[in-house]
Amino acid sequence: MFVLEQVNKSFEDQACIRDLDLSVPAGTTTVLIGPSGCGKSTLLKLMLGLLYPDRGSVRFDDQAVQPDNARALRQRMGCAPSPTSPPMRWTVIPPSCPAGSVNG
């Protein structure tokens, strides 16, 4: 299980992730969808211990993800990055959009 609490990450003066709280239960599949530049890759890098938050905490199986244990924790994680370009035309229906009202 991943638990992120009050996570903040900035690059220079640009805030990328602010006050994020997120729980991902063990054994589930989670998909991050969003426009380019919204912080998806940064979030994954924080979860995998490839980056560290400026503030807040990232935990995996009740252990804080830190430089001294990130590599060992990564060996117990699964991550499948998407291809850089989808093999076909995809349409994503936003959750606030009723089914059938999107023209593709």
Biopython code that builds the backbone (N, CA, C, O; Angstrom):
import numpy as np
from Bio.PDB.StructureBuilder import StructureBuilder

atoms = [
    (1, "MET", "N", (0.826, -1.176, 0.000)),
    (1, "MET", "CA", (0.000, 0.000, 0.000)),
    (1, "MET", "C", (0.871, 1.239, 0.000)),
    (1, "MET", "O", (1.852, 1.328, 0.739)),
    (2, "PHE", "N", (0.500, 2.196, -0.839)),
    (2, "PHE", "CA", (1.146, 3.505, -0.834)),
    (2, "PHE", "C", (0.284, 4.473, -0.045)),
    (2, "PHE", "O", (-0.942, 4.466, -0.162)),
    (3, "VAL", "N", (0.932, 5.306, 0.761)),
    (3, "VAL", "CA", (0.241, 6.397, 1.440)),
    (3, "VAL", "C", (1.111, 7.636, 1.291)),
    (3, "VAL", "O", (2.263, 7.658, 1.725)),
    (4, "LEU", "N", (0.550, 8.661, 0.674)),
    (4, "LEU", "CA", (1.217, 9.952, 0.550)),
    (4, "LEU", "C", (0.426, 10.939, 1.386)),
    (4, "LEU", "O", (-0.796, 11.020, 1.266)),
    (5, "GLU", "N", (1.120, 11.695, 2.240)),
    (5, "GLU", "CA", (0.461, 12.643, 3.126)),
    (5, "GLU", "C", (1.086, 14.017, 2.984)),
    (5, "GLU", "O", (2.283, 14.206, 3.200)),
    (6, "GLN", "N", (0.233, 14.982, 2.610)),
    (6, "GLN", "CA", (0.637, 16.387, 2.510)),
    (6, "GLN", "C", (1.925, 16.558, 1.701)),
    (6, "GLN", "O", (2.816, 17.312, 2.094)),
    (7, "VAL", "N", (2.018, 15.855, 0.572)),
    (7, "VAL", "CA", (3.222, 15.883, -0.266)),
    (7, "VAL", "C", (3.251, 17.147, -1.116)),
    (7, "VAL", "O", (2.265, 17.520, -1.751)),
    (8, "ASN", "N", (4.405, 17.788, -1.105)),
    (8, "ASN", "CA", (4.661, 18.971, -1.923)),
    (8, "ASN", "C", (5.968, 18.763, -2.664)),
    (8, "ASN", "O", (6.943, 18.266, -2.101)),
    (9, "LYS", "N", (5.978, 19.150, -3.938)),
    (9, "LYS", "CA", (7.207, 19.087, -4.735)),
    (9, "LYS", "C", (7.223, 20.268, -5.682)),
    (9, "LYS", "O", (6.256, 20.517, -6.402)),
    (10, "SER", "N", (8.325, 20.990, -5.675)),
    (10, "SER", "CA", (8.517, 22.140, -6.563)),
    (10, "SER", "C", (9.824, 21.975, -7.312)),
    (10, "SER", "O", (10.741, 21.292, -6.856)),
    (11, "PHE", "N", (9.891, 22.608, -8.461)),
    (11, "PHE", "CA", (11.116, 22.690, -9.240)),
    (11, "PHE", "C", (11.400, 24.168, -9.432)),
    (11, "PHE", "O", (10.655, 24.878, -10.107)),
    (12, "GLU", "N", (12.499, 24.622, -8.821)),
    (12, "GLU", "CA", (12.823, 26.043, -8.743)),
    (12, "GLU", "C", (11.637, 26.752, -8.084)),
    (12, "GLU", "O", (11.300, 26.424, -6.946)),
    (13, "ASP", "N", (10.998, 27.702, -8.749)),
    (13, "ASP", "CA", (9.874, 28.422, -8.145)),
    (13, "ASP", "C", (8.525, 27.868, -8.577)),
    (13, "ASP", "O", (7.490, 28.429, -8.219)),
    (14, "GLN", "N", (8.513, 26.782, -9.335)),
    (14, "GLN", "CA", (7.265, 26.234, -9.884)),
    (14, "GLN", "C", (6.770, 25.062, -9.034)),
    (14, "GLN", "O", (7.407, 24.010, -8.978)),
    (15, "ALA", "N", (5.629, 25.257, -8.375)),
    (15, "ALA", "CA", (5.023, 24.171, -7.601)),
    (15, "ALA", "C", (4.436, 23.152, -8.567)),
    (15, "ALA", "O", (3.683, 23.506, -9.474)),
    (16, "CYS", "N", (4.775, 21.917, -8.372)),
    (16, "CYS", "CA", (4.286, 20.847, -9.240)),
    (16, "CYS", "C", (3.194, 20.043, -8.540)),
    (16, "CYS", "O", (2.168, 19.729, -9.143)),
    (17, "ILE", "N", (3.412, 19.713, -7.283)),
    (17, "ILE", "CA", (2.439, 18.971, -6.473)),
    (17, "ILE", "C", (2.293, 19.715, -5.158)),
    (17, "ILE", "O", (3.281, 20.048, -4.504)),
    (18, "ARG", "N", (1.029, 19.974, -4.774)),
    (18, "ARG", "CA", (0.767, 20.736, -3.552)),
    (18, "ARG", "C", (-0.199, 19.990, -2.635)),
    (18, "ARG", "O", (-1.304, 19.625, -3.036)),
    (19, "ASP", "N", (0.240, 19.772, -1.402)),
    (19, "ASP", "CA", (-0.621, 19.228, -0.343)),
    (19, "ASP", "C", (-1.392, 17.986, -0.783)),
    (19, "ASP", "O", (-2.591, 17.874, -0.529)),
    (20, "LEU", "N", (-0.711, 17.063, -1.436)),
    (20, "LEU", "CA", (-1.354, 15.857, -1.952)),
    (20, "LEU", "C", (-1.476, 14.795, -0.867)),
    (20, "LEU", "O", (-0.499, 14.448, -0.203)),
    (21, "ASP", "N", (-2.690, 14.287, -0.699)),
    (21, "ASP", "CA", (-2.967, 13.122, 0.129)),
    (21, "ASP", "C", (-3.480, 12.041, -0.809)),
    (21, "ASP", "O", (-4.422, 12.274, -1.567)),
    (22, "LEU", "N", (-2.876, 10.868, -0.767)),
    (22, "LEU", "CA", (-3.271, 9.784, -1.664)),
    (22, "LEU", "C", (-3.001, 8.447, -0.996)),
    (22, "LEU", "O", (-1.940, 8.238, -0.407)),
    (23, "SER", "N", (-3.970, 7.542, -1.093)),
    (23, "SER", "CA", (-3.787, 6.159, -0.636)),
    (23, "SER", "C", (-4.075, 5.235, -1.799)),
    (23, "SER", "O", (-5.102, 5.365, -2.466)),
    (24, "VAL", "N", (-3.169, 4.299, -2.045)),
    (24, "VAL", "CA", (-3.352, 3.288, -3.075)),
    (24, "VAL", "C", (-3.266, 1.934, -2.375)),
    (24, "VAL", "O", (-2.180, 1.511, -1.979)),
    (25, "PRO", "N", (-4.408, 1.247, -2.219)),
    (25, "PRO", "CA", (-4.402, -0.041, -1.504)),
    (25, "PRO", "C", (-3.557, -1.095, -2.220)),
    (25, "PRO", "O", (-3.442, -1.089, -3.445)),
    (26, "ALA", "N", (-2.980, -1.982, -1.446)),
    (26, "ALA", "CA", (-2.195, -3.093, -1.998)),
    (26, "ALA", "C", (-3.077, -3.958, -2.884)),
    (26, "ALA", "O", (-4.253, -4.174, -2.591)),
    (27, "GLY", "N", (-2.494, -4.449, -3.973)),
    (27, "GLY", "CA", (-3.199, -5.360, -4.863)),
    (27, "GLY", "C", (-4.141, -4.696, -5.845)),
    (27, "GLY", "O", (-4.858, -5.384, -6.571)),
    (28, "THR", "N", (-4.155, -3.373, -5.883)),
    (28, "THR", "CA", (-5.034, -2.680, -6.822)),
    (28, "THR", "C", (-4.246, -2.182, -8.022)),
    (28, "THR", "O", (-3.023, -2.053, -7.972)),
    (29, "THR", "N", (-4.960, -1.907, -9.092)),
    (29, "THR", "CA", (-4.379, -1.280, -10.267)),
    (29, "THR", "C", (-4.862, 0.155, -10.297)),
    (29, "THR", "O", (-6.063, 0.407, -10.211)),
    (30, "THR", "N", (-3.943, 1.097, -10.418)),
    (30, "THR", "CA", (-4.273, 2.512, -10.421)),
    (30, "THR", "C", (-3.705, 3.139, -11.684)),
    (30, "THR", "O", (-2.567, 2.867, -12.065)),
    (31, "VAL", "N", (-4.501, 3.975, -12.327)),
    (31, "VAL", "CA", (-4.095, 4.638, -13.563)),
    (31, "VAL", "C", (-4.090, 6.134, -13.330)),
    (31, "VAL", "O", (-5.045, 6.680, -12.777)),
    (32, "LEU", "N", (-3.023, 6.805, -13.748)),
    (32, "LEU", "CA", (-2.953, 8.264, -13.684)),
    (32, "LEU", "C", (-3.200, 8.813, -15.078)),
    (32, "LEU", "O", (-2.482, 8.482, -16.022)),
    (33, "ILE", "N", (-4.218, 9.652, -15.204)),
    (33, "ILE", "CA", (-4.543, 10.262, -16.490)),
    (33, "ILE", "C", (-4.615, 11.764, -16.290)),
    (33, "ILE", "O", (-5.241, 12.239, -15.343)),
    (34, "GLY", "N", (-3.982, 12.506, -17.172)),
    (34, "GLY", "CA", (-4.042, 13.961, -17.097)),
    (34, "GLY", "C", (-3.250, 14.564, -18.229)),
    (34, "GLY", "O", (-2.505, 13.867, -18.918)),
    (35, "PRO", "N", (-3.409, 15.868, -18.424)),
    (35, "PRO", "CA", (-2.692, 16.537, -19.518)),
    (35, "PRO", "C", (-1.194, 16.616, -19.248)),
    (35, "PRO", "O", (-0.741, 16.468, -18.113)),
    (36, "SER", "N", (-0.461, 16.844, -20.281)),
    (36, "SER", "CA", (0.979, 17.002, -20.184)),
    (36, "SER", "C", (1.308, 18.110, -19.186)),
    (36, "SER", "O", (0.718, 19.189, -19.216)),
    (37, "GLY", "N", (2.259, 17.821, -18.307)),
    (37, "GLY", "CA", (2.719, 18.835, -17.372)),
    (37, "GLY", "C", (1.917, 18.943, -16.092)),
    (37, "GLY", "O", (2.153, 19.859, -15.305)),
    (38, "CYS", "N", (0.962, 18.026, -15.852)),
    (38, "CYS", "CA", (0.123, 18.150, -14.648)),
    (38, "CYS", "C", (0.725, 17.466, -13.423)),
    (38, "CYS", "O", (0.178, 17.596, -12.328)),
    (39, "GLY", "N", (1.846, 16.735, -13.578)),
    (39, "GLY", "CA", (2.516, 16.150, -12.424)),
    (39, "GLY", "C", (2.452, 14.634, -12.318)),
    (39, "GLY", "O", (2.861, 14.074, -11.301)),
    (40, "LYS", "N", (1.940, 13.948, -13.358)),
    (40, "LYS", "CA", (1.834, 12.488, -13.310)),
    (40, "LYS", "C", (3.199, 11.826, -13.138)),
    (40, "LYS", "O", (3.371, 10.981, -12.260)),
    (41, "SER", "N", (4.152, 12.197, -13.955)),
    (41, "SER", "CA", (5.494, 11.591, -13.880)),
    (41, "SER", "C", (6.183, 11.948, -12.576)),
    (41, "SER", "O", (6.878, 11.115, -11.994)),
    (42, "THR", "N", (6.001, 13.165, -12.116)),
    (42, "THR", "CA", (6.590, 13.573, -10.841)),
    (42, "THR", "C", (6.006, 12.751, -9.709)),
    (42, "THR", "O", (6.740, 12.317, -8.821)),
    (43, "LEU", "N", (4.700, 12.527, -9.722)),
    (43, "LEU", "CA", (4.058, 11.715, -8.695)),
    (43, "LEU", "C", (4.629, 10.294, -8.700)),
    (43, "LEU", "O", (4.957, 9.757, -7.641)),
    (44, "LEU", "N", (4.749, 9.687, -9.871)),
    (44, "LEU", "CA", (5.316, 8.337, -9.949)),
    (44, "LEU", "C", (6.753, 8.297, -9.436)),
    (44, "LEU", "O", (7.133, 7.369, -8.722)),
    (45, "LYS", "N", (7.544, 9.295, -9.796)),
    (45, "LYS", "CA", (8.939, 9.338, -9.332)),
    (45, "LYS", "C", (9.011, 9.495, -7.815)),
    (45, "LYS", "O", (9.906, 8.942, -7.176)),
    (46, "LEU", "N", (8.077, 10.243, -7.239)),
    (46, "LEU", "CA", (8.023, 10.361, -5.780)),
    (46, "LEU", "C", (7.662, 9.022, -5.147)),
    (46, "LEU", "O", (8.256, 8.619, -4.147)),
    (47, "MET", "N", (6.690, 8.340, -5.733)),
    (47, "MET", "CA", (6.254, 7.053, -5.190)),
    (47, "MET", "C", (7.357, 6.007, -5.297)),
    (47, "MET", "O", (7.490, 5.158, -4.415)),
    (48, "LEU", "N", (8.147, 6.058, -6.364)),
    (48, "LEU", "CA", (9.208, 5.081, -6.587)),
    (48, "LEU", "C", (10.528, 5.447, -5.896)),
    (48, "LEU", "O", (11.491, 4.683, -5.953)),
    (49, "GLY", "N", (10.568, 6.599, -5.255)),
    (49, "GLY", "CA", (11.798, 7.013, -4.587)),
    (49, "GLY", "C", (12.868, 7.487, -5.537)),
    (49, "GLY", "O", (14.054, 7.437, -5.213)),
    (50, "LEU", "N", (12.464, 7.948, -6.714)),
    (50, "LEU", "CA", (13.419, 8.533, -7.663)),
    (50, "LEU", "C", (13.531, 10.042, -7.439)),
    (50, "LEU", "O", (14.511, 10.668, -7.840)),
    (51, "LEU", "N", (12.517, 10.613, -6.796)),
    (51, "LEU", "CA", (12.515, 11.989, -6.305)),
    (51, "LEU", "C", (12.000, 11.932, -4.872)),
    (51, "LEU", "O", (11.392, 10.941, -4.468)),
    (52, "TYR", "N", (12.239, 12.987, -4.109)),
    (52, "TYR", "CA", (11.772, 13.056, -2.733)),
    (52, "TYR", "C", (11.002, 14.351, -2.537)),
    (52, "TYR", "O", (11.363, 15.375, -3.117)),
    (53, "PRO", "N", (9.951, 14.326, -1.732)),
    (53, "PRO", "CA", (9.132, 15.518, -1.550)),
    (53, "PRO", "C", (9.879, 16.627, -0.810)),
    (53, "PRO", "O", (10.759, 16.369, 0.012)),
    (54, "ASP", "N", (9.504, 17.861, -1.123)),
    (54, "ASP", "CA", (10.025, 19.008, -0.373)),
    (54, "ASP", "C", (9.402, 19.034, 1.019)),
    (54, "ASP", "O", (10.019, 19.472, 1.990)),
    (55, "ARG", "N", (8.172, 18.558, 1.087)),
    (55, "ARG", "CA", (7.451, 18.489, 2.354)),
    (55, "ARG", "C", (6.464, 17.331, 2.267)),
    (55, "ARG", "O", (5.995, 17.000, 1.178)),
    (56, "GLY", "N", (6.148, 16.717, 3.395)),
    (56, "GLY", "CA", (5.208, 15.612, 3.417)),
    (56, "GLY", "C", (5.935, 14.278, 3.427)),
    (56, "GLY", "O", (7.162, 14.218, 3.514)),
    (57, "SER", "N", (5.142, 13.196, 3.334)),
    (57, "SER", "CA", (5.752, 11.867, 3.412)),
    (57, "SER", "C", (5.166, 10.926, 2.370)),
    (57, "SER", "O", (4.000, 11.029, 1.990)),
    (58, "VAL", "N", (6.017, 10.002, 1.920)),
    (58, "VAL", "CA", (5.633, 8.930, 1.006)),
    (58, "VAL", "C", (5.974, 7.627, 1.715)),
    (58, "VAL", "O", (7.109, 7.421, 2.143)),
    (59, "ARG", "N", (4.968, 6.741, 1.836)),
    (59, "ARG", "CA", (5.177, 5.465, 2.522)),
    (59, "ARG", "C", (4.731, 4.323, 1.625)),
    (59, "ARG", "O", (3.743, 4.436, 0.898)),
    (60, "PHE", "N", (5.473, 3.220, 1.683)),
    (60, "PHE", "CA", (5.117, 2.002, 0.973)),
    (60, "PHE", "C", (5.184, 0.867, 1.973)),
    (60, "PHE", "O", (6.225, 0.639, 2.589)),
    (61, "ASP", "N", (4.091, 0.160, 2.139)),
    (61, "ASP", "CA", (4.019, -0.930, 3.131)),
    (61, "ASP", "C", (4.504, -0.472, 4.505)),
    (61, "ASP", "O", (5.304, -1.150, 5.150)),
    (62, "ASP", "N", (4.016, 0.674, 4.937)),
    (62, "ASP", "CA", (4.326, 1.248, 6.257)),
    (62, "ASP", "C", (5.789, 1.634, 6.445)),
    (62, "ASP", "O", (6.233, 1.814, 7.579)),
    (63, "GLN", "N", (6.541, 1.765, 5.365)),
    (63, "GLN", "CA", (7.931, 2.231, 5.459)),
    (63, "GLN", "C", (8.061, 3.527, 4.671)),
    (63, "GLN", "O", (7.600, 3.619, 3.533)),
    (64, "ALA", "N", (8.687, 4.520, 5.275)),
    (64, "ALA", "CA", (8.938, 5.768, 4.569)),
    (64, "ALA", "C", (9.885, 5.499, 3.400)),
    (64, "ALA", "O", (10.899, 4.820, 3.559)),
    (65, "VAL", "N", (9.553, 6.030, 2.237)),
    (65, "VAL", "CA", (10.419, 5.893, 1.058)),
    (65, "VAL", "C", (11.486, 6.976, 1.170)),
    (65, "VAL", "O", (11.191, 8.164, 1.045)),
    (66, "GLN", "N", (12.735, 6.555, 1.408)),
    (66, "GLN", "CA", (13.856, 7.465, 1.623)),
    (66, "GLN", "C", (15.062, 6.977, 0.836)),
    (66, "GLN", "O", (15.086, 5.837, 0.372)),
    (67, "PRO", "N", (16.065, 7.841, 0.684)),
    (67, "PRO", "CA", (17.234, 7.447, -0.112)),
    (67, "PRO", "C", (17.887, 6.138, 0.328)),
    (67, "PRO", "O", (18.393, 5.389, -0.508)),
    (68, "ASP", "N", (17.882, 5.857, 1.626)),
    (68, "ASP", "CA", (18.585, 4.657, 2.098)),
    (68, "ASP", "C", (17.821, 3.350, 1.868)),
    (68, "ASP", "O", (18.410, 2.275, 1.971)),
    (69, "ASN", "N", (16.516, 3.421, 1.557)),
    (69, "ASN", "CA", (15.763, 2.182, 1.349)),
    (69, "ASN", "C", (14.972, 2.147, 0.041)),
    (69, "ASN", "O", (14.314, 1.149, -0.252)),
    (70, "ALA", "N", (15.027, 3.210, -0.740)),
    (70, "ALA", "CA", (14.197, 3.301, -1.953)),
    (70, "ALA", "C", (14.478, 2.166, -2.938)),
    (70, "ALA", "O", (13.548, 1.605, -3.518)),
    (71, "ARG", "N", (15.718, 1.836, -3.124)),
    (71, "ARG", "CA", (16.052, 0.780, -4.090)),
    (71, "ARG", "C", (15.471, -0.570, -3.653)),
    (71, "ARG", "O", (14.909, -1.294, -4.475)),
    (72, "ALA", "N", (15.600, -0.903, -2.393)),
    (72, "ALA", "CA", (15.050, -2.168, -1.887)),
    (72, "ALA", "C", (13.522, -2.168, -1.981)),
    (72, "ALA", "O", (12.928, -3.190, -2.324)),
    (73, "LEU", "N", (12.886, -1.044, -1.682)),
    (73, "LEU", "CA", (11.430, -0.967, -1.785)),
    (73, "LEU", "C", (10.971, -1.094, -3.236)),
    (73, "LEU", "O", (9.965, -1.747, -3.515)),
    (74, "ARG", "N", (11.705, -0.472, -4.159)),
    (74, "ARG", "CA", (11.336, -0.559, -5.588)),
    (74, "ARG", "C", (11.288, -1.999, -6.080)),
    (74, "ARG", "O", (10.506, -2.321, -6.975)),
    (75, "GLN", "N", (12.109, -2.863, -5.508)),
    (75, "GLN", "CA", (12.120, -4.265, -5.925)),
    (75, "GLN", "C", (10.824, -4.979, -5.557)),
    (75, "GLN", "O", (10.558, -6.079, -6.041)),
    (76, "ARG", "N", (10.020, -4.356, -4.704)),
    (76, "ARG", "CA", (8.736, -4.937, -4.299)),
    (76, "ARG", "C", (7.544, -4.215, -4.936)),
    (76, "ARG", "O", (6.394, -4.548, -4.649)),
    (77, "MET", "N", (7.812, -3.236, -5.791)),
    (77, "MET", "CA", (6.761, -2.439, -6.427)),
    (77, "MET", "C", (6.586, -2.859, -7.879)),
    (77, "MET", "O", (7.464, -3.501, -8.457)),
    (78, "GLY", "N", (5.461, -2.498, -8.460)),
    (78, "GLY", "CA", (5.231, -2.713, -9.882)),
    (78, "GLY", "C", (4.794, -1.422, -10.539)),
    (78, "GLY", "O", (3.931, -0.716, -10.018)),
    (79, "CYS", "N", (5.376, -1.113, -11.664)),
    (79, "CYS", "CA", (5.029, 0.102, -12.392)),
    (79, "CYS", "C", (5.153, -0.200, -13.882)),
    (79, "CYS", "O", (6.179, -0.709, -14.335)),
    (80, "ALA", "N", (4.116, 0.114, -14.635)),
    (80, "ALA", "CA", (4.131, -0.112, -16.084)),
    (80, "ALA", "C", (3.895, 1.225, -16.783)),
    (80, "ALA", "O", (2.747, 1.633, -16.961)),
    (81, "PRO", "N", (4.962, 1.908, -17.179)),
    (81, "PRO", "CA", (4.786, 3.190, -17.858)),
    (81, "PRO", "C", (4.117, 3.003, -19.208)),
    (81, "PRO", "O", (4.284, 1.975, -19.865)),
    (82, "SER", "N", (3.364, 4.006, -19.608)),
    (82, "SER", "CA", (2.678, 3.924, -20.898)),
    (82, "SER", "C", (3.661, 4.202, -22.027)),
    (82, "SER", "O", (4.683, 4.854, -21.811)),
    (83, "PRO", "N", (3.363, 3.712, -23.230)),
    (83, "PRO", "CA", (4.212, 4.050, -24.381)),
    (83, "PRO", "C", (4.124, 5.540, -24.648)),
    (83, "PRO", "O", (3.167, 6.197, -24.238)),
    (84, "THR", "N", (5.127, 6.074, -25.339)),
    (84, "THR", "CA", (5.129, 7.513, -25.604)),
    (84, "THR", "C", (4.027, 7.919, -26.565)),
    (84, "THR", "O", (3.568, 9.061, -26.525)),
    (85, "SER", "N", (3.595, 7.018, -27.420)),
    (85, "SER", "CA", (2.467, 7.329, -28.293)),
    (85, "SER", "C", (1.537, 6.120, -28.332)),
    (85, "SER", "O", (1.984, 4.991, -28.532)),
    (86, "PRO", "N", (0.251, 6.362, -28.141)),
    (86, "PRO", "CA", (-0.681, 5.224, -28.146)),
    (86, "PRO", "C", (-0.763, 4.571, -29.513)),
    (86, "PRO", "O", (-0.632, 5.247, -30.533)),
    (87, "PRO", "N", (-0.979, 3.253, -29.545)),
    (87, "PRO", "CA", (-1.020, 2.547, -30.821)),
    (87, "PRO", "C", (-2.291, 2.826, -31.616)),
    (87, "PRO", "O", (-2.374, 2.473, -32.792)),
    (88, "MET", "N", (-3.273, 3.450, -30.993)),
    (88, "MET", "CA", (-4.521, 3.750, -31.691)),
    (88, "MET", "C", (-5.094, 5.045, -31.137)),
    (88, "MET", "O", (-4.599, 5.585, -30.147)),
    (89, "ARG", "N", (-6.123, 5.526, -31.774)),
    (89, "ARG", "CA", (-6.779, 6.742, -31.285)),
    (89, "ARG", "C", (-7.598, 6.401, -30.049)),
    (89, "ARG", "O", (-8.458, 5.522, -30.101)),
    (90, "TRP", "N", (-7.343, 7.081, -28.944)),
    (90, "TRP", "CA", (-8.062, 6.840, -27.706)),
    (90, "TRP", "C", (-8.910, 8.055, -27.382)),
    (90, "TRP", "O", (-8.526, 9.184, -27.687)),
    (91, "THR", "N", (-10.036, 7.835, -26.777)),
    (91, "THR", "CA", (-10.885, 8.908, -26.289)),
    (91, "THR", "C", (-11.084, 8.703, -24.797)),
    (91, "THR", "O", (-11.469, 7.619, -24.357)),
    (92, "VAL", "N", (-10.823, 9.735, -24.032)),
    (92, "VAL", "CA", (-11.006, 9.670, -22.591)),
    (92, "VAL", "C", (-12.216, 10.515, -22.244)),
    (92, "VAL", "O", (-12.286, 11.689, -22.607)),
    (93, "ILE", "N", (-13.165, 9.923, -21.546)),
    (93, "ILE", "CA", (-14.359, 10.647, -21.124)),
    (93, "ILE", "C", (-14.121, 11.117, -19.694)),
    (93, "ILE", "O", (-13.934, 10.301, -18.792)),
    (94, "PRO", "N", (-14.129, 12.448, -19.484)),
    (94, "PRO", "CA", (-13.915, 12.953, -18.120)),
    (94, "PRO", "C", (-15.004, 12.438, -17.182)),
    (94, "PRO", "O", (-16.137, 12.230, -17.617)),
    (95, "PRO", "N", (-14.681, 12.228, -15.897)),
    (95, "PRO", "CA", (-15.675, 11.697, -14.965)),
    (95, "PRO", "C", (-16.919, 12.561, -14.851)),
    (95, "PRO", "O", (-17.997, 12.036, -14.568)),
    (96, "SER", "N", (-16.810, 13.863, -15.061)),
    (96, "SER", "CA", (-17.964, 14.747, -14.928)),
    (96, "SER", "C", (-18.833, 14.764, -16.186)),
    (96, "SER", "O", (-19.870, 15.427, -16.215)),
    (97, "CYS", "N", (-18.421, 14.046, -17.212)),
    (97, "CYS", "CA", (-19.134, 14.049, -18.482)),
    (97, "CYS", "C", (-20.020, 12.812, -18.576)),
    (97, "CYS", "O", (-19.510, 11.693, -18.529)),
    (98, "PRO", "N", (-21.347, 12.988, -18.711)),
    (98, "PRO", "CA", (-22.226, 11.818, -18.818)),
    (98, "PRO", "C", (-21.882, 10.975, -20.059)),
    (98, "PRO", "O", (-21.534, 11.512, -21.111)),
    (99, "ALA", "N", (-21.985, 9.668, -19.917)),
    (99, "ALA", "CA", (-21.688, 8.768, -21.022)),
    (99, "ALA", "C", (-22.558, 9.103, -22.225)),
    (99, "ALA", "O", (-23.750, 9.377, -22.087)),
    (100, "GLY", "N", (-21.957, 9.078, -23.389)),
    (100, "GLY", "CA", (-22.696, 9.313, -24.626)),
    (100, "GLY", "C", (-22.739, 10.758, -25.070)),
    (100, "GLY", "O", (-23.258, 11.052, -26.147)),
    (101, "SER", "N", (-22.199, 11.684, -24.256)),
    (101, "SER", "CA", (-22.261, 13.084, -24.656)),
    (101, "SER", "C", (-20.964, 13.615, -25.251)),
    (101, "SER", "O", (-20.855, 14.804, -25.549)),
    (102, "VAL", "N", (-19.974, 12.729, -25.424)),
    (102, "VAL", "CA", (-18.699, 13.125, -26.011)),
    (102, "VAL", "C", (-18.680, 12.719, -27.469)),
    (102, "VAL", "O", (-18.960, 11.567, -27.801)),
    (103, "ASN", "N", (-18.356, 13.649, -28.332)),
    (103, "ASN", "CA", (-18.226, 13.337, -29.765)),
    (103, "ASN", "C", (-16.780, 12.985, -30.038)),
    (103, "ASN", "O", (-15.881, 13.756, -29.700)),
    (104, "GLY", "N", (-16.536, 11.819, -30.652)),
    (104, "GLY", "CA", (-15.164, 11.371, -30.874)),
    (104, "GLY", "C", (-14.755, 11.412, -32.241)),
    (104, "GLY", "O", (-13.619, 11.058, -32.556)),
]
sb = StructureBuilder()
sb.init_structure("model")
sb.init_model(0)
sb.init_chain("A")
sb.init_seg("    ")
for serial, (resi, resn, name, xyz) in enumerate(atoms, 1):
    if name == "N":
        sb.init_residue(resn, " ", resi, " ")
    sb.init_atom(name, np.array(xyz, "f"), 0.0, 1.0, " ", f" {name:<3s}", serial, name[0])
structure = sb.get_structure()
